[in-house]
Amino acid sequence: MNAASRALALSKVGRHIAGSRVLALSRAQTAMRRQSTYTKPATGVNPAYDEALKVIKSYSARRLIEAKAAEEDLRKAQESGAEADKIAALKKRLFDLEVDAEINDSEVLWNARQGNYDLNRPVYQYLKEREWLGRPLKVLMQRVLQMFVLPDMLDPRDVGTPESQLNVSMQGSSVFEPGSIVDPAAALQQPEIELVTFHDDTRHHTLIMVDLDEPFEEQQTFREQFHWVVADLPFSRMQSRVVIDENSNVLLPYIPPHPAKGSPMHRYVLAVFEQGEGGQEKLEGADVSRDMVVRDFVSQHRLRLVGISFFRSSWEESVDDVYRNVLKTDPPNFGPMPSERKDIGPDGRKINPFENY
């Protein structure tokens, strides 16, 4: 199959992925919080504990009074048309006071340790961001740099540190850590994504999935191949999930991973970019292709990376079915040529080393 035929096949694969879910509406899913399982310790048993509770409650009450005064200052500043910097400073002070008022609450800390965040409350917003800036971000940056996702895809000096947590899971499985090995058969259907952001306003984002290790026979090297591009996805602090279906702005439909036989381990990167004008710009009618370069795509549409994750896959037998049924081409084989057997005769029988053949 030539390049043009292959490109045509790739453009039509959205209709050929067997078993892909059909979702009713492209509706947003906001974060759902579980009921708290916290049990308050009994009072009147340990005098030191009882005294500590009094100190915490007194401190919290003082901070809430200060927060109420800060809220009034913010209201007056907004009504008087104060400068943006002053309003931002007042918002930060109000947020810090509200966090400080509840940060020592044992039930709040218990819920956070269980991953049960009520993102309507500033203290949980703060704890969620603090949790992300701990181990998850460190593991992510370690792996994208050690496995050369950056700079192979983008210059890490331009990207900086991702500000949002991108959680990716295959259907029916839990969220995988960046760099995990995933069987291609487990990724036949489009992944489910969650983007945990820390801004209150809703912004438009573009999701891409790209293979950084697609063999490029003409130049005997590797190149990028886009597997999925969806634009105009709305995310905010309270809206971390979206359903991607036929009503979404799908610029390139999803195709499953198909690492060719004989090729090395492939890195499949999922990345979310904030769109131009602080996430207010839309990507309507964008010209995209499977063979475009990530750097060019990002520069052309003024995108800013905010979340990233990736997994690795290598060939297995199910990959050949993707080539035949989805890409409509014969499965390639980049393995070494079979070596000549000196102990096998022309008739296929093993030669007896003790006889003349």
Steps between C-alpha positions, in 0.01 A plus 500: 500500500643840401504807726185650346299180544624459853401858586153441353459187707611679814248778442212250499593285794254665737225288343689171526593466865297202614326532831563873548238653723225717365419773750180698494616855558831684529416596852742609769552290808581691815696347783282288727588480869438190708334514840757551775597189698658702780412408858567765763699382801313510827552802722531495878751214485832676443525847658791595270292416193205701632725800560650471150149506349425823687819662365421390144139623518609836644760545228250403230241746633750788489599414144135484390439848640803627306375321189161670527672839523720411199191401304345839572821677389492301177138593435571870548806483274300332224216752528740794487676367189838445667803390298528134405815451707329627816195279444726199438688569824173528696375172348821327602477635854139380529596158366796468741285595800228250408761227461668591828166483682452130414849364437525352853158336493553125552204406279630713212845338526345152518291558189804632311702191589216287362497702177153631586516868405213749513634748245232752589703581811834685478673271750441196278612695194823580680554143621427354156758726337752425775449127444559541124817704555640218713572150372279496185673801341846378599438157349357656184794734442753229578352264241428745219863617523667163556304339216559805278132581442638848549689618294394251228151652489555855631788702639480469882629858527187621322263267686609555859314307770147376416249684718219243473482130580402286202365161609459240225333160522399238249138393517438265788837565664644740755714807430852400394817678604699682229724263309303185580502215248154443351403212271371631165194276540404699810500826304271408211244750626577863572640566848311683772664820619472725801669839514532630855548876467529770762329799336138595563410622151413260217762489224515320165763232454633276224578133564750311286633146496818447301741212437858629521653182355324431171755338259580722198638265237588764240753664734582195712398678818193568717236773488187615678155371408180652639243251627240739641427874505198656674462876541283736705477279808378708799684449828500685830559427868146364532490333158778245465334251264334531161335243279651483152254381238362590156389842626852595608741695280698192394766615255651152461304191611664252732707213364638233734872456562658278235873460569640312200660161542875530534490866605619602850271598784270788397421802720139617470458848643171655607524874550249775573565856383326820603379682190581860410379814676521335839282210393226714346595440137343214305660272239236485230595372158861431599703323228652186652653176376638180647855583388526857631767597753395580857726806519344646184145422613556666839665808349240543225203495739664680794456212739648474850573162658325460837477122548687195371524124549619208290512122477715252312401210277668242281375260234269213579275293276196725546692783329483317168119512520516880535702521179266267311161615634558865583785624282410265212860405429731206553684494834861614455793307641817687587672199659831359376506268200509131601855365502596219265499159664817307408362180652187489279505360149307621193222252578450650847641200683782527752840400363674209668847632589643149482398432138572666168186669384 
